[in-house]
Amino acid sequence: MLMGRAVLSAAFCACVVLAPHAVAAQSGSGDGYMFGVPGGSLTLRAGLARPNEQSDLFSFVRDELSVARGDFTGGSMSLDAAFFVRPQLAVQFGFGVASRTKASTYRHYVDNNDREIEQSSTLRRMPLSAGLRYYLTPPGRSISRLAWVPARVAPYVAAGGGITWYSFRQSGDFVDFQTLDVFHSTLQSTASSPSAFTAVGADYALGARVGLVGEARYDWASARLGSDFSGFNRIDLSGLAITLGLTYRY
């Protein structure tokens, strides 16, 4: 939860810093309109991401440690750049980070002093993606040869693919199931995998250039595990993220 709070706090601070600059940048626009159709947008969002946790590694962790399904839900941040190729169609590129650390103990074992055997597990996912965004209604309208007015609300759908990097790390004390000895170690696996996503969202105009954007996005991905987790199948990296942020049209 600390990681999630840190991500949300960082995003909030970034929005506070960027918002005055974005509003000031509207000097290049009129009273509620822009001089010309926007060529694209930059969007910064933050929220929560919940991985599916479907693979056998997560099942093993839940069986042996005090970890429940959903405990790897954590903070998420993303930055998107979109470029309009049609009035309602844009090509978008994005990068995101979702991370959560969960402290735990063994469910069925204690050490020789009857104390809990403690460790922590961290899952971090970082998707880099490209895709298409289609606005279900026009995101704005031209009222003259030069002036463009944004729609108050512009819903959209998006889809695409890319690469997802991940890191799964466990650090602390562990039980050797053959000897029942307790040992201290750090286990880690990092890799990347092709991924795909779909999303639905909406822009809410605050001005000619600045708006709020909310989005629900689902990613599909799975990747191999490193030698520290040999014997397990691929790790499930799929999951849902719900985010809210600021968008700036240019």
C-alpha positions in Angstrom: 0.0 0.0 0.0 2.9 2.4 0.6 4.0 2.0 -3.0 0.4 2.7 -4.2 0.2 5.8 -2.0 3.6 7.0 -3.2 2.5 6.6 -6.9 -0.7 8.5 -6.3 1.0 11.2 -4.4 3.6 11.7 -7.1 0.9 11.8 -9.8 -1.1 14.4 -7.8 2.0 16.6 -7.4 2.7 16.3 -11.1 -0.9 17.3 -11.9 -0.6 20.3 -9.5 2.6 21.4 -11.2 1.5 20.8 -14.8 -2.1 22.2 -14.5 -1.1 25.9 -14.2 1.3 25.6 -17.1 -1.3 23.9 -19.2 -3.9 26.6 -18.4 -1.4 29.3 -19.1 -0.7 27.7 -22.4 -4.2 28.5 -23.5 -2.9 31.9 -24.4 -2.7 30.2 -27.9 -6.4 29.7 -27.8 -9.5 31.9 -27.7 -12.2 32.1 -25.2 -13.2 28.4 -25.0 -11.8 27.5 -28.5 -8.5 26.8 -30.2 -7.1 28.5 -33.3 -7.1 25.4 -35.4 -7.9 21.7 -34.9 -5.6 20.0 -32.3 -2.9 17.7 -33.7 -2.8 15.5 -30.6 -2.7 15.3 -26.8 -0.5 14.4 -23.9 -2.2 12.6 -20.9 -0.9 11.8 -17.4 -3.1 9.5 -15.4 -2.9 7.7 -12.0 -5.0 5.2 -10.2 -5.1 1.5 -9.2 -4.1 -1.6 -11.1 -5.3 -5.1 -10.1 -3.4 -8.1 -11.7 -5.4 -11.3 -12.3 -2.8 -13.4 -10.3 -4.0 -16.6 -12.2 -0.8 -18.5 -12.7 0.6 -21.3 -10.5 3.2 -19.1 -8.9 0.5 -16.9 -7.4 -1.4 -20.0 -6.2 1.7 -21.3 -4.5 2.3 -17.9 -2.8 -1.3 -17.8 -1.6 -1.2 -21.3 -0.3 2.1 -21.0 1.6 2.1 -17.3 2.7 -0.3 -15.0 4.3 -1.2 -13.5 0.9 -4.8 -13.3 -0.4 -6.0 -12.8 -4.0 -6.0 -9.1 -4.7 -3.1 -8.3 -2.4 -1.0 -7.2 -5.4 -3.4 -4.5 -6.3 -1.4 -1.3 -6.2 -0.8 2.2 -7.5 -0.6 2.8 -11.3 0.8 5.7 -13.4 0.7 6.1 -17.1 1.7 8.7 -19.7 0.1 8.7 -23.2 0.8 10.7 -26.4 -1.8 10.7 -29.1 -1.7 12.0 -32.6 -4.9 12.6 -34.6 -5.0 11.0 -38.1 -8.8 11.6 -38.6 -11.2 13.8 -36.7 -12.3 10.9 -34.4 -9.2 8.6 -34.8 -5.8 8.9 -33.1 -2.7 6.9 -32.9 -1.5 6.6 -29.3 1.7 5.6 -27.6 2.0 5.0 -23.9 4.1 3.8 -21.0 2.9 2.8 -17.5 4.1 1.5 -14.2 2.1 -0.6 -11.7 3.6 -1.9 -8.5 2.8 -3.3 -5.1 4.8 -4.8 -2.2 3.1 -7.2 0.2 4.6 -8.3 3.5 3.7 -11.8 4.6 4.5 -14.8 6.9 4.3 -18.5 6.4 0.9 -20.0 7.1 2.0 -23.4 8.4 5.5 -22.8 9.8 7.3 -20.9 12.5 11.0 -20.8 13.3 12.8 -22.7 16.2 11.9 -19.9 18.5 8.2 -20.1 17.6 8.4 -16.7 15.8 6.8 -15.9 12.5 8.9 -16.5 9.3 8.7 -13.1 7.5 9.3 -12.0 3.9 8.0 -9.6 1.4 6.9 -10.0 -2.2 6.9 -7.2 -4.9 5.2 -7.4 -8.3 6.0 -4.6 -10.8 4.6 -4.4 -14.3 5.7 -1.8 -16.9 3.8 -1.9 -20.3 5.0 0.0 -23.3 2.3 0.1 -25.9 1.0 1.5 -29.2 -2.5 1.5 -30.6 -5.5 3.3 -32.0 -8.0 5.4 -30.1 -11.4 6.0 -31.6 -13.8 8.7 -30.3 -17.4 7.5 -30.3 -18.6 11.1 -30.8 -16.6 14.0 -32.3 -14.1 15.4 -29.7 -14.8 18.9 -31.0 -16.2 20.9 -33.8 -14.9 23.7 -36.1 -17.0 26.8 -36.0 -15.1 28.7 -38.6 -12.1 28.2 -40.8 -9.8 28.7 -37.8 -11.7 28.1 -34.6 -12.2 24.7 -33.0 -14.3 24.1 -29.9 -13.9 20.9 -27.8 -16.9 18.8 -26.9 -17.7 18.8 -23.2 -17.6 15.0 -23.0 -15.9 12.8 -25.6 -16.0 9.0 -24.9 -13.6 6.7 -26.7 -12.4 3.1 -27.1 -8.8 2.1 -27.7 -6.9 -1.1 -28.5 -3.3 -2.1 -29.3 -0.3 -4.0 -28.3 3.3 -3.7 -27.2 5.8 -5.1 -24.7 5.4 -5.5 -20.9 8.4 -5.7 -18.6 7.9 -7.2 -15.2 9.8 -7.9 -12.0 8.7 -10.3 -9.3 10.9 -10.2 -6.2 10.7 -12.0 -2.8 13.1 -11.1 0.1 13.3 -12.4 3.6 13.3 -15.8 5.3 12.1 -19.0 3.6 11.6 -22.6 4.5 13.5 -25.5 2.8 10.6 -27.9 2.4 13.0 -30.9 2.3 15.0 -30.1 5.5 12.6 -27.6 7.1 15.6 -25.3 7.7 14.9 -21.6 7.6 17.2 -19.5 5.4 17.5 -15.9 4.3 17.5 -15.1 0.6 16.3 -12.8 -2.2 14.6 -14.4 -5.1 13.9 -12.4 -8.3 12.7 -12.8 -11.8 12.7 -10.1 -14.5 11.7 -10.5 -18.2 9.6 -9.0 -20.9 6.8 -10.3 -23.1 4.5 -9.3 -26.0 1.2 -7.8 -24.7 -2.1 -6.5 -25.9 -4.7 -4.1 -24.4 -8.2 -2.7 -24.8 -9.5 0.4 -23.0 -12.6 2.6 -22.7 -12.5 6.1 -21.4 -13.8 9.7 -21.7 -12.3 13.2 -22.0 -14.1 16.0 -20.0 -13.1 19.4 -21.3 -12.1 22.0 -18.7 -11.0 24.5 -21.4 -9.9 24.7 -24.9 -6.7 22.8 -24.3 -7.0 21.2 -20.9 -9.3 18.4 -19.7 -9.9 15.5 -17.3 -9.7 12.0 -18.6 -10.8 8.7 -17.0 -10.0 5.3 -18.3 -10.5 1.6 -17.6 -7.8 -0.5 -19.3 -7.3 -4.3 -19.5 -3.9 -5.7 -20.4 -3.1 -9.3 -21.5 0.4 -10.6 -21.0 2.4 -13.6 -19.6 6.1 -14.1 -19.3 8.7 -16.7 -18.5 10.1 -17.0 -15.0 13.8 -16.9 -14.1 15.8 -19.7 -12.5 14.9 -18.6 -9.0 11.4 -19.8 -9.7 12.2 -22.9 -11.8 9.4 -25.4 -11.9 6.6 -22.9 -12.3 4.7 -22.0 -15.5 4.7 -18.6 -17.0 3.7 -15.7 -14.7 0.3 -14.1 -15.4 0.7 -10.4 -16.0 -2.8 -9.6 -17.2 -5.0 -7.3 -15.3 -7.3 -4.2 -15.0 -6.3 -0.6 -14.3 -8.6 2.3 -13.6 -7.1 5.7 -13.8 -7.9 9.4 -13.7 -5.7 12.3 -14.9 -5.1 15.4 -17.0 -5.0 15.7 -20.7 -3.4 18.6 -22.7 -4.3 19.2 -26.4 -1.8 20.9 -28.7 
